[in-house]
Amino acid sequence: MSEHLDRLRDDHKDFALNALNEAFAKNPFEAFQNWFDKACSSQQPEPNAFALSTTNKETQQPSSRIVYLKELKNKSFVFYTNYESDKAKDIEKSGNVSLLFFWPGLQRQIRIHGVASKIALYESDAYFKSRPRSSQIGAWASDQSRILGSREELEDKLSALNARFPEQVERPPFWGGYGIAPHQFEFWQGRPSRLHDRIVFEKVKNVWKSYRINP
Ligand SMILES: Cc1cc2nc3c(=O)[nH]c(=O)nc-3n(C[C@H](O)[C@H](O)[C@H](O)COP(=O)(O)O)c2cc1C
């Protein structure tokens, strides 16, 4: 029993902070940048965290997890991860992914559909070099998504890795970035009475078109 869960049915939020019209941006990248800047300047928690959804091609099981956006470069959304993780296995079979940014303090979400592929090795090298040593060692230590016997096992591995790399830590070959090339964005702005504003940008034959959809 949870008193909070029991009260959810009576919780009726209303959204009234902002509005959105069709002319709010010339293209989805400009729109994304504007909203991202606003999320940062208004101190939203973890503004660059997004839910990344992938699908296992064999089982058709979708899976979501939070990752950090590290760059928006050449119209590509870049994040870093373990190339042998569950998400990476999904992406290797099907690069079709969905991204979701949610900034509750602004009553906004952005949904993006795109195709993920590995970025160039030199780009992953450059980013890996810029990370703190503890994160570099952590990348080596974790067989991300695989079964781990105990916490102790991980910590023992960490000590061994610290001895193996007394100075510079090289990038593990199984770790790097993915870039996501988007073909659809939906900008969602909460409005009163559940009559939210939703503007979609869709890439059709290399041209971005935009339209409003029902809340
Ligand atoms: C705020 C936050 C940020 C995260 N950032 C990353 C990230 O940038 N890269 C990453 O691989 N995992 C990140 N994680 C961990 C993932 O959510 C996830 O647990 C991990 O990547 C394993 O996912 P998988 O087993 O589905 O591949 C983050 C988690 C949180 C809560």
The ligand as an SDF file (V2000), in Angstrom:
LIG
                    3D

 31 33  0  0  0  0  0  0  0  0999 V2000
   21.0990   10.6960  -15.6210 C   0  0  0  0  0  0  0  0  0  0  0  0
   21.6550    9.4610  -16.2870 C   0  0  0  0  0  0  0  0  0  0  0  0
   22.5800    9.5960  -17.3160 C   0  0  0  0  0  0  0  0  0  0  0  0
   23.1050    8.4650  -17.9350 C   0  0  0  0  0  0  0  0  0  0  0  0
   23.9710    8.6370  -18.9870 N   0  0  0  0  0  0  0  0  0  0  0  0
   24.4280    7.5470  -19.6300 C   0  0  0  0  0  0  0  0  0  0  0  0
   25.2380    7.7140  -20.8010 C   0  0  0  0  0  0  0  0  0  0  0  0
   25.5030    8.8360  -21.2820 O   0  0  0  0  0  0  0  0  0  0  0  0
   25.7000    6.5840  -21.4070 N   0  0  0  0  0  0  0  0  0  0  0  0
   25.3820    5.3170  -20.9470 C   0  0  0  0  0  0  0  0  0  0  0  0
   25.8260    4.3450  -21.5490 O   0  0  0  0  0  0  0  0  0  0  0  0
   24.6000    5.1490  -19.8580 N   0  0  0  0  0  0  0  0  0  0  0  0
   24.1020    6.2190  -19.1940 C   0  0  0  0  0  0  0  0  0  0  0  0
   23.2870    6.0490  -18.1140 N   0  0  0  0  0  0  0  0  0  0  0  0
   22.9540    4.6590  -17.6780 C   0  0  0  0  0  0  0  0  0  0  0  0
   21.8450    4.0970  -18.5940 C   0  0  0  0  0  0  0  0  0  0  0  0
   20.5860    4.6160  -18.2150 O   0  0  0  0  0  0  0  0  0  0  0  0
   21.7820    2.5580  -18.5900 C   0  0  0  0  0  0  0  0  0  0  0  0
   21.6300    2.0760  -17.2730 O   0  0  0  0  0  0  0  0  0  0  0  0
   23.0370    1.9190  -19.1920 C   0  0  0  0  0  0  0  0  0  0  0  0
   23.5020    2.6420  -20.3120 O   0  0  0  0  0  0  0  0  0  0  0  0
   22.7780    0.4710  -19.6030 C   0  0  0  0  0  0  0  0  0  0  0  0
   21.7470    0.4310  -20.5590 O   0  0  0  0  0  0  0  0  0  0  0  0
   21.4820   -0.8760  -21.4550 P   0  0  0  0  0  0  0  0  0  0  0  0
   21.7180   -2.0800  -20.5770 O   0  0  0  0  0  0  0  0  0  0  0  0
   20.0540   -0.7490  -21.8770 O   0  0  0  0  0  0  0  0  0  0  0  0
   22.4240   -0.8340  -22.6110 O   0  0  0  0  0  0  0  0  0  0  0  0
   22.7190    7.1670  -17.5010 C   0  0  0  0  0  0  0  0  0  0  0  0
   21.7690    7.0400  -16.4710 C   0  0  0  0  0  0  0  0  0  0  0  0
   21.2330    8.1740  -15.8870 C   0  0  0  0  0  0  0  0  0  0  0  0
   20.1710    8.0100  -14.8290 C   0  0  0  0  0  0  0  0  0  0  0  0
  1  2  1  0
  2  3  1  0
  2 30  2  0
  3  4  2  0
  4  5  1  0
  4 28  1  0
  5  6  2  0
  6  7  1  0
  6 13  1  0
  7  8  2  0
  7  9  1  0
  9 10  1  0
 10 11  2  0
 10 12  1  0
 12 13  2  0
 13 14  1  0
 14 15  1  0
 14 28  1  0
 15 16  1  0
 16 17  1  0
 16 18  1  0
 18 19  1  0
 18 20  1  0
 20 21  1  0
 20 22  1  0
 22 23  1  0
 23 24  1  0
 24 25  2  0
 24 26  1  0
 24 27  1  0
 28 29  2  0
 29 30  1  0
 30 31  1  0
M  END
$$$$
